[in-house]
Amino acid sequence: MRMRLHHVALLGLLLILVLGARVASAEDMRWQVDGTTRQAIVFTPVVSPDGAALPVVLSFHGFGDNAQNFQHTNLHVAWPDAIVVYFQGLATRRGLPGWQVEPGGGNRDLKLVDVALASLRESYNVDDDRIYATGFSNGGMFAYLLWAERPDIFAAYAPVAGRLRSSVRPEQPRPLFHVAGERDRVVDFSDQEAAIEVAIAVNGVNGAGIATTRCGEGCTVYGSGTSAPVMTWIHGGAHVYPRGTTERIVSFFREYARTP
């Protein structure tokens, strides 16, 4: 679903004015995956801070959207010291671009992630302990699929308005931040609640003695202080990417590195 960007445009412009000098120009990167050209818009820091290894954020647009539009979520502005990759999906149903949400069918998008990360490692000093995935709607569902199929690669995940398909079952605990709208009718809110319940169970943050804390209006952290908490932000809107989502995602990602 194409994202409603008016919620984030004004804040994004302000952030660009404040931080833009630290952000490199975008690079259009392309890879061959099973004979198909895949591409993404990639932002990298102007200077690697102190020569340190760089965190990587992989970002996936919603169904029918594109990387050119989704880059205006401004993850690269909110985290100027990270490599941020806005991937372009291929045509799926009705000929519109999107992502696989279940394993199988050639796994074209899972393979894209594998190829892209290998390429980034060749070109940049990537911090393999700080690789993250986020996405909106269909892209959020793909982020959940990455948790199930590539749990050893990523440090944390942040699906926005996404859900789990029945064949997708994560098994390894990983920090997760889920953003959902109570009035979402595109990806039904009840389906998103079910995905959150699965995440809480997989991460083991629903037992006796596990802390649950509030982190602001509509925001809850299950398993505060654990290595794999589940943080949720339930807002009153519909199928949107609310203002402040990007900053919350980056703040969450910064807290976690990959653990064995």
For each residue, the residues with C-beta under 8 A, 3 or more apart:
1: 62 63 64 65 136 137 138 161 186 187 239
2: 62 63 64 65 69
3: 61 62 65 69 70 73 136 137 240 241
4: 7 240 241
5: 8 9 69 72 73 241
6: 9
7: 4 240 241 242 243
8: 5 11 12 72 73 74 241 242 243 245 246
9: 5 6 12 13 72
10: 13 14
11: 8 14 15 243 244
12: 8 9 15 16 72 73 74 77 246
13: 9 10 16 17
14: 10 11 17 18
15: 11 12 18 19 20 74 77 78
16: 12 13 19 20 23 74 77
17: 13 14 20
18: 14 15
19: 15 16 22 23 77 80
20: 15 16 17 23 77
21:
22: 19 45 46 80 81
23: 16 19 20 43 45 46 76 77 80
24: 27 43 44 45 46
25:
26: 41 42 43 71
27: 24 41 42 43 44
28: 39 40 41 42
29: 39 40 41 42 85 116 119
30: 37 38 39
31: 37 38 39 112 115 116 119
32: 35 36 37 38 115
33: 36 38 108 111 112 115
34: 106 108 111
35: 32
36: 32 33 90 108
37: 30 31 32
38: 30 31 32 33 87 88 90 112 115 116
39: 28 29 30 31 67 87 88
40: 28 29 67 85 86 87 88 116
41: 26 27 28 29 67 68 71 85 86 88
42: 26 27 28 29 83 84 85 86 120
43: 23 24 26 27 71 76 83 84 85
44: 24 27 54 83 124
45: 22 23 24 48 49 54 80 81 82 83
46: 22 23 24
47:
48: 45 51 52 54 125
49: 45 52 81
50:
51: 48 125
52: 48 49 125 127
53: 125 126 127 128 130
54: 44 45 48 81 82 83 124 125 126 127
55: 79 81 82 83 127 130 131 132 253
56: 82 83 84 85 117 120 126 127 130 131 132
57: 75 79 82 83 84 85 132 133 134 250 253
58: 85 87 113 116 131 132 133 134
59: 70 73 75 84 85 86 87 133 134 135 139
60: 70 87 89 99 133 134 135 136 138 139 140 142 143
61: 3 65 66 67 69 70 86 87 88 89 97 135 136 138 139
62: 1 2 3 65 70 98 135 136 137 138 139 140 161
63: 1 2 89 92 96 97 98 99 137 138
64: 1 2 96 97 98
65: 1 2 3 61 62 69 70 97 136
66: 61 69 70 88 89 97
67: 39 40 41 61 70 71 86 87 88
68: 41 71
69: 2 3 5 61 65 66 72
70: 3 59 60 61 62 65 66 67 73 86 136 139
71: 26 41 43 67 68 74 76 86
72: 5 8 9 12 69
73: 3 5 8 12 59 70 136 241 245 246
74: 8 12 15 16 71 77 78 246
75: 57 59 78 79 82 84 86 134 246 249 250
76: 23 43 71 79 80 82 84
77: 12 15 16 19 20 23 74 80
78: 15 74 75 246 247 249 250
79: 55 57 75 76 82 84 250 253 254
80: 19 22 23 45 76 77
81: 22 45 49 54 55
82: 45 54 55 56 57 75 76 79
83: 42 43 44 45 54 55 56 57 120 124 126
84: 42 43 56 57 59 75 76 79
85: 29 40 41 42 43 56 57 58 59 116 120
86: 40 41 42 59 61 67 70 71 75
87: 38 39 40 58 59 60 61 67 112 116
88: 38 39 40 41 61 66 67 97
89: 60 61 63 66 92 97 98 99 109 138 139
90: 36 38 97 98 108 109
91: 95 96 97 98
92: 63 89 96 97 98 99 100
93: 96 98
94:
95: 91
96: 63 64 91 92 93
97: 61 63 64 65 66 88 89 90 91 92
98: 62 63 64 89 90 91 92 93 138
99: 60 63 89 92 109 135 138 139 141 142 145
100: 92 103 105 107 108 109 110 142 145
101: 138 141 142 144 145 165 168
102: 105 145 165 167 168
103: 100 107 110 145 148 149 167 168
104: 107
105: 100 102 108
106: 34 111
107: 100 103 104 110 111 149
108: 33 34 36 90 100 105 111 112
109: 89 90 99 100 112 113 142
110: 100 103 107 113 114 145 146 149 150
111: 33 34 106 107 108 114 115
112: 31 33 38 87 108 109 115 116
113: 58 109 110 116 117 146 150 153
114: 110 111 117 118 150
115: 31 32 33 38 111 112 118 119
116: 29 31 38 40 58 85 87 112 113 119 120
117: 56 113 114 120 121 126 131 153
118: 114 115 121 122
119: 29 31 115 116 122 123
120: 42 56 83 85 116 117 123 124 126
121: 117 118 124 126 128
122: 118 119
123: 119 120
124: 44 54 83 120 121
125: 48 51 52 53 54
126: 53 54 56 83 117 120 121 131
127: 52 53 54 55 56 130 131
128: 53 121 131 258
129: 155 257 258
130: 53 55 56 127 155 253 257 258
131: 55 56 58 117 126 127 128 153 154 155 258
132: 55 56 57 58 154 155 156 157 158 253
133: 57 58 59 60 143 146 147 154 157 158
134: 57 58 59 60 75 139 140 143 157 158 159 160 249
135: 59 60 61 62 99 138 139 140 141 142 143 159 160 162
136: 1 3 60 61 62 65 70 73 139 140 160 161 162 241
137: 1 3 62 63 140 141 160 161 162 186 187 239
138: 1 60 61 62 63 89 98 99 101 135 141 142 162
139: 59 60 61 62 70 89 99 134 135 136 142 143 159 160 162
140: 60 62 134 135 136 137 143 144 159 160 161 162 163 187
141: 99 101 135 137 138 144 145 159 162 163 164 165 168 187
142: 60 99 100 101 109 135 138 139 145 146 162
143: 60 133 134 135 139 140 146 147 157 158 159 162
144: 101 140 141 147 148 157 159 162 163 164 168 170 195
145: 99 100 101 102 103 110 141 142 148 149 165 168
146: 110 113 133 142 143 149 150 153 154 157
147: 133 143 144 150 151 154 157 170 174 176
148: 103 144 145 151 168 169 170 171
149: 103 107 110 145 146
150: 110 113 114 146 147 153 154
151: 147 148 154 170 171 172 174
152: 172
153: 113 117 131 146 150 258
154: 131 132 133 146 147 150 151 157 174 258
155: 129 130 131 132 174 175 253 256 257 258
156: 132 174 175 176 177 252 253 256
157: 132 133 134 143 144 146 147 154 174 175 176 177
158: 132 133 134 143 176 177 178 179 249 252 253
159: 134 135 139 140 141 143 144 162 176 178 179 195
160: 134 135 136 137 139 140 178 179 180 241 245 249
161: 1 62 136 137 140 179 180 181 184 186 187 192 239 240 241
162: 135 136 137 138 139 140 141 142 143 144 159 178 187 192 195
163: 140 141 144 187 188 191 192 194 195
164: 141 144 168 169 191 194 195 198
165: 101 102 141 145 168
166:
167: 102 103
168: 101 102 103 141 144 145 148 164 165
169: 148 164 198
170: 144 147 148 151 174 198 199 202
171: 148 151 202
172: 151 152 202
173: 202 203 204 227 228
174: 147 151 154 155 156 157 170 203 228
175: 155 156 157 203 227 228 229 230 231 252 255 256
176: 147 156 157 158 159 199 203 228 229 230 231
177: 156 157 158 230 231 232 233 248 249 252
178: 158 159 160 162 192 195 196 199 230 231 232 233
179: 158 159 160 161 232 233 235 241 242 245 248 249
180: 160 161 184 189 192 193 196 232 233 234 235
181: 161 184 189 234 235 236 237 238 239 240 242
182: 189 234 235 236 237
183: 189 236 237 238
184: 161 180 181 187 188 189 192 237 238 239
185: 188 238 239
186: 1 137 161 238 239
187: 1 137 140 141 161 162 163 184 191 192 239
188: 163 184 185 191 192
189: 180 181 182 183 184 192 193
190: 193 194
191: 163 164 187 188 194 195
192: 161 162 163 178 180 184 187 188 189 195 196
193: 180 189 190 196 197
194: 163 164 190 191 197 198
195: 144 159 162 163 164 178 191 192 198 199
196: 178 180 192 193 199 200 230 232
197: 193 194 200 201
198: 164 169 170 194 195 201 202
199: 170 176 178 195 196 202 203 230
200: 196 197 203 205 206 222 223 230
201: 197 198 204 206
202: 170 171 172 173 198 199
203: 173 174 175 176 199 200 222 223 226 228 229 230
204: 173 201 207 210 223 226 228
205: 200 210 212 222 223 226 228 229 230
206: 200 201 210 222
207: 204 210
208:
209:
210: 204 205 206 207 222 223 226
211: 223 224 225
212: 205 220 221 222 223 224
213: 220 221 224
214: 219 220 221
215: 219 220 221 231
216: 219 233
217:
218: 233 234 235 236
219: 214 215 216 231 232 233 234
220: 212 213 214 215 231 232 234
221: 212 213 214 215 224 229 230 231
222: 200 203 205 206 210 212 229 230 231 232
223: 200 203 204 205 210 211 212 226 228 229 230
224: 211 212 213 221 229
225: 211 229
226: 203 204 205 210 223 229
227: 173 175 256 259
228: 173 174 175 176 203 204 205 223
229: 175 176 203 205 221 222 223 224 225 226
230: 175 176 177 178 196 199 200 203 205 221 222 223
231: 175 176 177 178 215 219 220 221 222 252
232: 177 178 179 180 196 219 220 222
233: 177 178 179 180 216 218 219 245 248
234: 180 181 182 218 219 220
235: 179 180 181 182 218 242
236: 181 182 183 218
237: 181 182 183 184 240 242
238: 181 183 184 185 186
239: 1 137 161 181 184 185 186 187
240: 3 4 7 161 181 237
241: 3 4 5 7 8 73 136 160 161 179 245
242: 7 8 179 181 235 237 245
243: 7 8 11
244: 11 247 248
245: 8 73 160 179 233 241 242 248 249
246: 8 12 73 74 75 78 249 250
247: 78 244 250 251
248: 177 179 233 244 245 251 252
249: 75 78 134 158 160 177 179 245 246 252 253
250: 57 75 78 79 246 247 253 254
251: 247 248 254 255
252: 156 158 175 177 231 248 249 255 256
253: 55 57 79 130 132 155 156 158 249 250 256
254: 79 250 251
255: 175 251 252
256: 155 156 175 227 252 253
257: 129 130 155
258: 128 129 130 131 153 154 155
259: 227
260:
